[in-house]
Amino acid sequence: MERKGYALVPLAMYWKRGRAKLEIGLAKGKKAHDKRAAIKERDWARERQRIMKSGSR
């Protein structure tokens, strides 16, 4: 890989005539603000589950 900020991502793997074949894709990583938004959403979903669990008792 020569480009910073990109990653090779395996999309599919299969066997053909005794050899493994791999389909790959090039993906661009998340920016810092995207990561923060994803973390915030994940934390809120976790907190929401806790609230729903404790509310049903």
C-alpha positions, 0 to 999 in steps of 0.5 A: 500500500502506498496511499496513506489513509486507505486500506485493502479490505477482503470482500470475498474468498473462494477456491478455484482449481485448488487455489484460493482466490480473494476479491479485495477492495480499496477503502478510505478510513474514517475521519476523526469527526466520523469516529467520534460520531460513531462512538457517541451513537454506540454509547447512546445505544448502550445507555438506551438498552440499560434504561429499557432494561431497568425500566421493565422491572 
